[in-house]
Amino acid sequence: EMFQAQVLQIFKMHIKVGQFLKCIPFEYYDTSGKLLKSESAEQLQFFKFQSIISALYAVTMFVNVFVGPLTLTGRFQGLTFSLIYAIAAVSGWNYRMDIIPAQVINFFLQFEEKVIKELPSQGISFLTKALKIVVVLCEFSVVTVPILEFILLSFAPCIPPFMLSMMSNCTTLQTNASWQIQGMQLVIHLFEAWVGLLTLEGPRFSEITKIGNSADIRKCVHFFHSIKILEKSCNAMSLLFLGLVLGIPGIEIVTLFVACIISVLYAAAIFINVCVGPLTLTGRFQGLTFFFTYAIASSSGWNYDVDILPAQIINSFLHFEEKVMKDLTSLLTKVMKIVVALCDLSVIIIPILKFMLLALAPCMPPFILSMMSTCTTLQTNASLQIQGVQLVIHLFEAWVGLLVLASGCAWIIYIGFVCVTCILSYIQVLEREITKIGNVPDIRKCIHLFQSIKILEKSCNAMNRLFLVMVLGTPGIEIVALFVTINLHNDIVMPGFLVFPLAALDATTVNILGFSVAALVHTKSEKLMKSLSERVMWLGNRSLVKREMRALQPLKIQFGSNFVDRSTPLVMQSFCLNRTMTLTLIRSRHMRKQSPSF
């Protein structure tokens, strides 16, 4: 069982973190082994609110990047963050609470439960181990990016495309800023980090089991009366419990709504700062990396309507493996487990590195303080109050980054990558079963298994926005992050600079490994159908089986109206490398023109 045995525990941990942040509207129930919509109406309302915040934040960042008072370097720097938040906001958007993601997971779980478990164990594959590492890395990045964002804004409050960089006088305000200004900057940094961080005894029966006579019974009754007295004393505080009943849900609803709106606004603000903020060319490229990351995560994790589709998908896979493909292990499964572990690790690391980066460079684009044209000036002889405000703003940005990444990357990792890898593994299992065909019942069994896998593929394709965002967004992250890593490493302070190579590594892994696995699903399914047809011909004239064979269609991982084929990963990687080299050559030519001639 690849999903259940290798990544289910990591996924459950991710869901718990998402529930704590109220950025995922689903809960995993161990009793049923399914991912279902949360039963807490307050949490669902808060999720909707934070989804709106994420979207608005991403839009604001884009507007700042394109029309804000930024330099060319600042626009590119802010565009990184703008794209990150925009993609994250789009991926995580689920205002209507679509249940497709949950359905996909549930379908795969159900498939492995019903099919895989009946097959002999193959051991854990190398691919499964690699997948687990990648998942951990991605999870680590989700947490690290908001933290690094806060650190970056702490040291570079005016860095685009964040909020303060939208102010044309941000840099000027940093010079001899009063404690009120510093405090406000800190609040803004904490807000942005928080938006980035946005996609817990029972009665006593032991004595009753020891009853042996009437005296024991009277003792237990007396004990119960004592408990009843305590209960009456508690109920005497009627206003206390009434306030809790009426106040706590209201707080959760308001908090959830605020979180959704803040996430959207934060991503929008980063995008606006990168595009139109007062950023240099270096700053805009730096901001673009963060923007792409948050944009993908927000897009994947948006679920304002608390759609249960993601939970249904997870439950489908869990149920499938429980009923069909139990104890399924392979090299592919091992690689998948490693990749999943790396991705989950990245989800945590990126916000942390973001905070460290902002702490060292508060005006680094595209974060909130970079939106102020006076940000750099304020850093000179900044008072304790200004530094305190900057710290609050950095914490906010790190929190927002973690929220967005935790919400959106959950479905990118566990549906866009894990579920697709599981489908490929199921196809490999079916290939081995085809070689054992000896009669018509064996053929019909293989056809039924292929149709079951086809249902899982359809459930994954129901998350059409997820794969479309991955195809459009991850190349942008790879291009910008590679460009910043290669050409702008001297302009970004350590250790905040580490967020860019980490983002480039994650995006490259998705573009190469993720889409290669998706392409193999189509290629191997065509090969499998051909092999199955040859077996049917070998058994002679079986008209019913032949009609069933003609009804089968190759498996495809779709994005929009297209699908991933064998050339997609190569074309995407060639495009990313060509665009990176083109930007590098353009920058080199620009630097030569600016350098004095002797």
Secondary structure, 3 states (H helix, E strand, C coil): CHHHHHHHHHHHHHHHHHHHHCCCCEEEECCCCEEEECCCHHHHHHHHHHHHHHHHHHHHHHHHHHHCCCCHHHHHHHHHHHHHHHHHHHHHEECCCECCHHHHHHHHHHHHHHCECCCCCCCCCHHHHHHHHHHHHHHHHHHHHHHHHHHHHHHECCCCECCHHHECCHHHHCCCCCHHHHHHHHHHHHHHHHHHHCCCCCCCCCCHHHCCCHHHHHHHHHHHHHHHHHHHHHHCCHHHHHHHHHHHHHHHHHHHHHHHHHHHHHHHHHHHHHHHCCCEHHHHHHHHHHHHHHHHHHHHHEECCCCEHHHHHHHHHHHHHHHCECCCCCHHHHHHHHHHHHHHHHHHHHHHHHHHHHHHCECCCCECHHHECEHHHHCCCCCHHHHHHHHHHHHHHHHHHHHHHHHHHHHHHHHHHHHHHHHHHHHHHHHHHHCCCCCHHHHHHHHHHHHHHHHHHHHHHCCHHHHHHHHHHHHHHHHHHHHHHHHCHHHCCCCHHHHHHHHHHHHHHHHHHHHHHHHHHHHHHHHHHHHHHHHHHHCCCCHHHHHHHHHCCCCCCEECCEECCCCHHHHHHHHHHHHHHHHHHHHHHHHHHHCCCC
